[in-house]
Amino acid sequence: MIHDTFSAALLLLGLSVSAVTLLRRVKLPPVLGYLAVGLAAGPHALGWLEHGASMELLAEVGLVFLLFSIGLEVSLPQFLAMGGPALSLGGSQVLLTALAGAAALHGLTDLPWTGALVAGVAMALSSTAIAAKQLSDQLEINLVHGRLALAILLLQDLAVVPVLVVMPLLSGGGAESITLPLLWALGKGVFAFAAMLAGGRWILRPLFHHIAALHSSELFMLTVLLVSLAAAWITHLLGLSLELGAFLAGMMLAETEFLHQIRADVRPFRDVLMGLFFVGVGMRLDLVQLQPVWPQALALLVFLLAGKGFLITLLARLAGYDRGVALSTGLVLAQGGEFSFVLLTLAINLGLLSDAASQPLIAALVLSMLAAPFAIRYNVPIATRLFARSYLRERYAETRHLTKAARDLHDHVILCGFGRIGQILSHFLRAGGIPYIALDLDPSRIKEAHEAGEPVFYGDATHREILSGAGIRRARAVVITVHDAPYAEKIVQVVKRYRPDVAILVRVHNDLWLEKLEAAGAAKVVPEKVEAAMALAQHLLQQYDLTPAETLKWVESFREDHYMKLRGLFVGEVAGNMDEEALSLHTVLLPEEYWGADYRLADFDFEKMSVKVATILRRDVRIEKPAPDWQLAPGDVLVLQGRSEAVEKAQQALLGVCRT
């Protein structure tokens, strides 16, 4: 067994990189890779790593950051806006699954009821990371079952809060009545929540405003670390768990304008330390102890995949959802989650569960998460095949209303997305007397707009029957204003397949998707950031007595060139202020030792590297789009455009021919 800390850390990093790389290639969650590393290298298998005090401390800190980051994803307004049916469905699912799981564990493993109840709650939870990411990748996040699944996931995360409050109390093991201690613990939990709420409003927001005004990314990051760890320490002083404080602090900061920057700062710490936490979970899995209880592990796996999935499906049906939607929701959520391991680890540390008793449950949770991507990937085909009429009923009902509203429209515009851009366009269309109909996926927005007389309907524009109901055969143009570029591309493909000759205009956040969307069939792609900058430039130039016609001529020249001269950014040190996917610009000075007379631009094959030489500066003369036969010379400054990695490779190629 390796006892040297540095060697153990090096081994752990090497194994983790290999495992996560392999799982990324097969599109499985990295959590499974960390669990596999802990299982293989831990004390119960190869024995390369030991579960010592240093590993426990790192795992505990990783757990704090995991809970803090999950708290950042929980929005109180979003929670309150879910509505009664979703709240009652999510609450019923957690309660009934926890009770059924506790009964199953008590019967299968003879666990005491205290430990069985905590383990039952762990079985009731699902993986937000797996479900939300895959639903988003499959463009199902805004479908009925996608929104319902996210509502249940949000409630599951919040349901953990009272469990974190009660668990230290359950570990006391006394025979006396726990009514008063339980009320006392819940009271402290309510106090902690109220204190965090007040602190978020009166302390955290002014604090972060002050820190942000100093324009120091290091200080901002240190403040985030201080707040998350201090909140955990405060709840620990109250006799509650460290994790509860971190979770509440994340929830409070989620309501501030600094949310996105905080997420970016916490992510590196969270990902690395969370990986260590899951490695620690894998190290607890003892294959020797697991061998005699494999039947129990398989029974618990069946309970998760079939029993939990069936229960969610049944509850969704009782809440009024169609059978197909209910089944899809059950398939999406029929697995264990990250929080499941959090609760199990805390239960083991508090003595509510033993390592031996937790073996079958940990194995079942790992296997269920391994099966989850496949269940989520095929949830719609399975639901459609089993309940085709039910699954499509809501879509067809909506289509009937849409068809009725659009039946008299001709030469109209179909707006796909009725957010800010879509609503601004509607004002221009109405002013010009141009008929239009809008499709959106936000029920509350549709309700308010419809009540105000706007022709807005619920509908997913990637479905042919929705487009047909909107009168695509008679429309003159389709305008796509959705924020999600892959979703916009799918709409373009469907529209082009159904009505090849219609004009399709697409709004995108930046210019990176321009070529893809045009290749899919869009007649015009408008990158809003670039267009906003050009509009500002027009107003600025007119302050210098240039006529609108002159400035418009320049703007049109940039548009005709597909904004090529405007692409790429000098990123600088604070990359977070730039688009993550943006092309970068980087300058390369050819030193005096450069063999300029022997090389032309064409000699470096920049096109193969996916890099362009945007500009060359020679003795204060600026050469735009230099020709491939341009002869390089010492002192030339080349501005390279491309992805960061490609630009770095091109720079190495350029400077690799200097004299030594």
Residue, then its C-alpha position, 0 to 999 in steps of 0.5 A: m500500500i502506498h503511504d507517501t502522500f505525493s506518490a498517492a496523489l500522483l497515482l490518483l491523478g493518473l488513474s482519474v485522467s485515464a478513467v475520465t478520458l475513457l468515459r468521455r469518449v463513450k459519453l458516460p458521466p465522469v462520476l463513474g470513472y472516479l468510482a471505478v478508480g476508487l474501487a480498483a485502487g482502494p484498500h479492498a482491491l489492488g490496495w494502491l490507495e488507503h482511505g486515510a485522514s488526508m483523503e477524508l479531509l479532501a473528500e469532506v472539502g469536496l463534499v462542501f463544494l459539491l453542495f455549494s455548487i448544487g445550491l447555486e443551481v437551486s433558484l427559490p423563485q423557480f421553486l415557487a413557480m413550479g406550481g402545486p401539481a409539480l410540488s406535490l408530485g415531487g414531494s410524494q415521490v421522495l416520501l413514497t420512494a424513501l419509505a418503500g426503499a427503507a422497507a426493502l432495505h430493512g427486510l433485505t439487510d436487517l438494517p435498523w430503521t434509522g439507517a434504513l430511512v436515510a438509505g431510503v432517502a438516498m434511493a429516492l434521489s436521482s442524478t441531476a448531472i446526468a438527467a439535466k445534461q442529457l435532456s439538454d443534449q437531446l433537446e428535450i429540456n423544454l418538452v413536457h417530460g423534461r420540465l416535469a423531470l427538472a421540477i422533481l429533481l429540484l424538489q429532490d435537492l431541496a428535500v435533502v435539506p431537512v435530512l441533513v438537519v435530522m441526521p446528526l440527531l438520529s446518530g445519537g442512539g439514545a432510547e429517550s424520546i427524540t421529539l424535543p431534540l427533533l424539534w430543536a434540530l428543525g428549529k436550528g435548521v429554520f434559523a440557519f435558513a433565515a440567517m442565510l436568507a438575511g445574510g444573502r440580502w444584507i451582507l453577501r450582496p454588498l460584500f460582492h459588490h465591493i469586491a467586484a469593484l476592485h476588479s481583482s479576479e483572485l480576490f473575488m475567487l478567494t471571497v467565494l471560497l471564504v463564503s462557502l467554507a464560512a457558511a459550512w462552519i457556521t452550521h457546524l457550530l449550530g450542531l448541523s452538518l457542514e454540507l447544509g451550510a454550504f448548500l444554503a450559501g449557494m442558494m442565497l448567492a444564486e439570487t445575486e447578479f454574481l451567479h455566473q462568475i461564482r459558478a466559473d470560479v467554483r467549478p475547478f475546485r468543485d470538479v477536482l475535489m468532487g472527484l476525490f469524494f467519489v474516489g473515496v466512495g469507490m474505495r468503500l466498495d468492498l468486492v469481498q463483502l459484496q460477493p455474498v450479498w450480490p442478490q441483495a444488490l441486484a434486488l435493490l437495482v431492480f427496485l431503482l430501475a423498475g420500482k422507482g421508475f414505475l412509482i414516478t410514472l404512476l404519480a405523474r399519471l395521478a397528477g394528470y399527465d398523459r401516460g407517455v409523458a409519465l413513462s418518459t419522466g419515470l425513465v429519466l429519473a429511474q437511477g441514483g444520484e450524486f446526493s445519494f452518495v453524499l447521504l450514504t457517506l454522511a450516514i457511514n461517518l455518523g454511524l447510522l450505516s456500517d460499511a458492510a451494510s452499505q455495500p449492496l446499496i452502493a453497488a446498486l446505485v453505481l449500476s443504476m447510474l451506469a444504466a441511466p444514459f441509455a434509459i434517458r436516451y431512448n425514453v421518447p422512442i419507448a414512450t412513443r412505441l408503448f403509448a403513441r396516442s397518449y404521448l402525442r395527444e397533448r401535441y395534437a390538441e395544441t396543434r388544433h388550436l394553432t391550426k384554427a388560429a392560422r387557417d386564414l393567414h397567408d404570407h405571414v411570418i412564423l416566429c420560433g421563440f417569443g422572448r425579448i427578440g421575438q417580442i421586439l420583432s412582433h412590434f415591427l410586424r404589427a406596425g407594418g401590418i404583416p401577419y404573424i404567429a409565434l411559437d414558444l415553450d414557456p407556458s407562463r409567457i404564452k399565457e400572459a402574451h395570449e391574454a394580451g391578444e398576441p397570437v402566441f401558442y405552445g409548440d416545439a418548432t422541431h415537430r412537423e405537425i406544429l409547423s403545419g398547424a402554424g401554416i408553414r405551407r402559406a408562410r413567407a418567412v420563418v424567424i428563429t430567435v431561440h437562444d440555443a444554437p443546436y436547437a435553432e439548427k434542428i428547427v432550420q433542418v425541419v423547416k427546410r425539409y418541409r418547406p424548402d423555398v421559405a425564407i429562414l432568418v436566424r438570430v444567434h448569440n455570436d458568429l460561431w454558428l453562422e456557417k453551420l446554420e447557413a449550411a442547414g438552410a438558413a437564408k440569413v443568420v444574424p449574430e446579435k453581439v456583432e450586429a450590436a457592435m456594428a450598430l454602435a459603430q454606425h452611431l459613433l462614426q456619425q458623430y464624426d460627420l460621416t453620413p449614414a450612407e457611408t457608415l451603412k456601406w461599411v457595415e454592409s461590406f462586413r456583412e458580405d464578408h460574413y463578418m470575417k474581419l470582426r471575428g476573433l478576440f484578444v482574450g487577455e487574462v480575464a477570459g471569463n469576460m469573453d465568449e467561451e467558444a469565441l475564436s481568439l486573436h494572438t500576435v506573433l512577432l518574428p524576431e531578428e533571428y528569423w529566416g524570413a527570406d526562406y519562408r512564405l505564408a503558404d509554407f506553414d499550411f495554416e489552413k490545415m491547422s484551422v488557423k488564419v493569418a488575419t493581418i500582418l503589420r510591417r513597419d507600421v503598414r497594415i496588410e489585411k488578408p495577406a496572400p499565401d505567397w507573402q514573403l515573411a521577414p524579421g520584424d513582421v507582426l502576424v495576427l493569428q485567428g483560431r482556437s487557442e490550441a490551434v493558434e498556439k501550434a501555429q505560433q510554435a511552427l512559425l517560431g520553430v524556424c528561428r536561428t539558434 
